[in-house]
Amino acid sequence: MRNDIIFGALLPYLTFVLGQHFGLSVVHALALGSLFPIATIIVSYVVSRRIAAVSIITLAAALASLAGSLWFNSAYLALLKNSLITGLIGLVFLGSLFAPRPLIFFLAAEGNREKQEKYEGFWQTRPGFRRTMREMTGIWAAVLLGEAILRAVLIPLLPIDIFLVVSEVMWIAVFAGMMTWSIRYGKRRSKQLEDQSS
């Protein structure tokens, strides 16, 4: 999260402000700032030789936004990057509802072999667990898509320097809020399911 704030928010914002100060156009100042999150993903891949699905989505959206903004000379398209990222991730959550297992099922036990086996057993034997996983995935999809739409609507309504701050605060607040909700809701539903099965 700290690297996301530094390379995804702080450095792009400072680059935009400095670019404007030294006479760059709005589009070019935004484009210059967008290179930080792109470079972070590329460097991370070169070092680790691994790339997460979220990083692929982020990179694709950032490059599409950068190319579109420069091609059409559009500040709106440059600022649309974060909405594209959040919206694409929201669509992945939504699409996973039609898969054999929804996305939350995999994220809840990521990296924990014991938990993965436990959840697989729950999936096979507990309809309430399956319903909970699908409910949580659907709520994540709705919130992420709603946030993406709201951010896209705010772009023409706010001054760019204000929007850059508001956009990042929105993302951090939504992500932190949804993580907190997911943990609490998951624990509450787990307890309810345990009580029902005992």
C-alpha positions as CSV (number, residue, x, y, z in Angstrom):
1,M,0.0,0.0,0.0
2,R,2.9,2.4,0.8
3,N,4.4,1.9,-2.6
4,D,1.0,2.5,-4.2
5,I,0.6,5.8,-2.4
6,I,4.2,6.9,-3.3
7,F,4.4,5.8,-6.9
8,G,0.7,5.7,-7.8
9,A,-0.3,9.0,-6.1
10,L,2.4,11.2,-4.6
11,L,5.0,11.2,-7.4
12,P,2.4,11.6,-10.2
13,Y,0.9,14.5,-8.3
14,L,4.2,16.2,-7.7
15,T,5.2,15.6,-11.3
16,F,2.0,17.2,-12.6
17,V,2.5,20.2,-10.3
18,L,6.1,20.7,-11.3
19,G,5.3,20.0,-15.0
20,Q,2.7,22.8,-14.9
21,H,5.1,25.1,-13.1
22,F,7.7,24.6,-15.9
23,G,5.3,25.2,-18.7
24,L,4.2,21.7,-19.8
25,S,0.7,21.3,-21.1
26,V,-1.9,19.6,-18.8
27,V,-1.9,16.5,-20.9
28,H,1.9,16.2,-21.0
29,A,2.3,16.8,-17.3
30,L,-0.3,14.1,-16.5
31,A,1.4,11.7,-19.0
32,L,4.8,12.3,-17.4
33,G,3.3,11.5,-14.0
34,S,1.6,8.3,-15.2
35,L,5.1,6.8,-16.0
36,F,5.7,6.2,-12.3
37,P,3.1,3.4,-11.8
38,I,3.9,1.9,-15.2
39,A,7.6,1.8,-14.3
40,T,6.9,0.3,-10.9
41,I,5.0,-2.6,-12.5
42,I,7.7,-3.2,-15.1
43,V,10.6,-3.1,-12.5
44,S,8.7,-5.4,-10.1
45,Y,8.3,-7.9,-13.0
46,V,12.0,-7.7,-14.0
47,V,13.1,-8.3,-10.3
48,S,10.6,-11.1,-9.4
49,R,9.8,-12.5,-12.8
50,R,6.2,-12.7,-11.7
51,I,3.3,-10.4,-12.4
52,A,-0.1,-10.5,-10.6
53,A,-3.4,-10.3,-12.5
54,V,-4.1,-6.9,-10.9
55,S,-0.8,-5.6,-12.1
56,I,-1.6,-6.7,-15.7
57,I,-5.0,-4.9,-15.5
58,T,-3.3,-1.8,-14.0
59,L,-0.6,-1.8,-16.7
60,A,-3.1,-2.3,-19.5
61,A,-5.4,0.5,-18.2
62,A,-2.4,2.9,-17.6
63,L,-1.0,2.3,-21.1
64,A,-4.4,2.7,-22.7
65,S,-5.1,5.9,-20.8
66,L,-1.6,7.3,-21.6
67,A,-1.9,6.5,-25.3
68,G,-5.4,7.8,-25.6
69,S,-4.6,11.0,-23.8
70,L,-1.6,11.8,-26.0
71,W,-3.3,10.7,-29.2
72,F,-6.4,12.8,-28.6
73,N,-4.6,15.4,-26.5
74,S,-7.2,14.8,-23.8
75,A,-6.7,15.5,-20.1
76,Y,-10.0,13.6,-19.4
77,L,-8.5,10.3,-20.9
78,A,-5.3,10.8,-18.8
79,L,-7.4,11.2,-15.7
80,L,-9.6,8.2,-16.6
81,K,-6.8,5.8,-15.8
82,N,-7.8,4.9,-12.2
83,S,-11.5,4.6,-13.2
84,L,-10.4,2.1,-15.9
85,I,-8.4,0.1,-13.4
86,T,-11.1,0.0,-10.8
87,G,-13.8,-0.7,-13.4
88,L,-11.9,-3.5,-15.0
89,I,-11.2,-5.2,-11.6
90,G,-14.9,-4.7,-10.8
91,L,-15.8,-6.5,-14.1
92,V,-13.5,-9.3,-13.2
93,F,-15.3,-9.7,-9.8
94,L,-18.6,-9.6,-11.7
95,G,-17.6,-12.1,-14.3
96,S,-16.3,-14.5,-11.7
97,L,-19.9,-14.9,-10.4
98,F,-20.5,-17.0,-13.5
99,A,-17.4,-19.2,-13.0
100,P,-17.4,-22.4,-10.9
101,R,-15.8,-20.5,-8.0
102,P,-16.2,-16.7,-7.5
103,L,-13.1,-14.5,-7.1
104,I,-13.5,-14.0,-3.3
105,F,-13.2,-17.8,-2.8
106,F,-9.6,-17.7,-4.1
107,L,-8.6,-14.4,-2.5
108,A,-9.9,-15.4,1.0
109,A,-7.4,-18.2,1.2
110,E,-4.6,-17.0,-1.1
111,G,-1.2,-18.4,-0.1
112,N,-2.5,-20.6,2.6
113,R,-2.7,-24.2,1.6
114,E,-4.5,-25.3,4.8
115,K,-7.1,-22.7,4.3
116,Q,-7.6,-23.5,0.7
117,E,-8.3,-27.2,1.5
118,K,-10.7,-26.1,4.3
119,Y,-12.6,-23.7,2.1
120,E,-12.8,-26.3,-0.7
121,G,-14.4,-28.7,1.8
122,F,-16.8,-26.0,2.8
123,W,-17.6,-25.3,-0.8
124,Q,-18.5,-28.9,-1.4
125,T,-20.6,-29.4,1.7
126,R,-22.1,-26.0,2.8
127,P,-24.6,-24.1,0.6
128,G,-24.4,-21.2,3.1
129,F,-20.6,-20.9,2.5
130,R,-21.2,-20.9,-1.3
131,R,-23.8,-18.2,-1.0
132,T,-21.6,-16.1,1.2
133,M,-18.7,-16.2,-1.3
134,R,-21.0,-15.2,-4.1
135,E,-22.6,-12.4,-2.0
136,M,-19.2,-10.9,-1.1
137,T,-18.0,-11.1,-4.7
138,G,-21.1,-9.4,-6.0
139,I,-20.8,-6.6,-3.4
140,W,-17.1,-6.1,-4.3
141,A,-18.1,-5.9,-8.0
142,A,-20.9,-3.4,-7.3
143,V,-18.7,-1.1,-5.1
144,L,-15.7,-1.1,-7.5
145,L,-17.9,-0.4,-10.5
146,G,-19.8,2.3,-8.6
147,E,-16.5,3.9,-7.5
148,A,-15.1,3.8,-11.1
149,I,-18.3,5.5,-12.4
150,L,-18.3,8.2,-9.7
151,R,-14.6,9.0,-10.3
152,A,-15.3,9.3,-14.1
153,V,-18.2,11.7,-13.4
154,L,-16.0,13.8,-11.1
155,I,-13.2,14.4,-13.6
156,P,-14.9,17.3,-15.5
157,L,-16.4,18.7,-12.3
158,L,-13.2,19.3,-10.3
159,P,-9.9,21.2,-11.0
160,I,-7.3,18.7,-12.0
161,D,-5.0,19.2,-9.0
162,I,-7.9,18.7,-6.7
163,F,-9.2,15.7,-8.6
164,L,-5.8,14.0,-8.4
165,V,-6.0,14.1,-4.6
166,V,-9.7,13.2,-4.4
167,S,-9.2,10.3,-6.7
168,E,-6.5,8.7,-4.6
169,V,-8.3,9.4,-1.4
170,M,-11.4,7.7,-2.8
171,W,-9.5,4.6,-3.9
172,I,-7.7,4.2,-0.5
173,A,-11.0,4.8,1.4
174,V,-12.9,2.3,-0.8
175,F,-10.2,-0.3,-0.6
176,A,-9.6,0.0,3.1
177,G,-13.4,0.1,3.8
178,M,-14.1,-3.0,1.7
179,M,-11.2,-4.9,3.2
180,T,-12.5,-4.1,6.7
181,W,-16.0,-5.0,5.8
182,S,-14.9,-8.3,4.1
183,I,-13.0,-9.4,7.2
184,R,-15.8,-8.5,9.6
185,Y,-18.6,-9.9,7.4
186,G,-16.6,-13.1,6.7
187,K,-16.0,-13.7,10.4
188,R,-19.6,-13.1,11.2
189,R,-20.9,-15.4,8.5
190,S,-18.4,-18.1,9.5
191,K,-19.6,-18.0,13.0
192,Q,-23.2,-18.2,11.9
193,L,-22.4,-21.2,9.6
194,E,-20.5,-22.9,12.4
195,D,-23.5,-22.4,14.8
196,Q,-25.9,-23.8,12.2
197,S,-23.8,-26.9,11.6
198,S,-23.3,-27.6,15.4
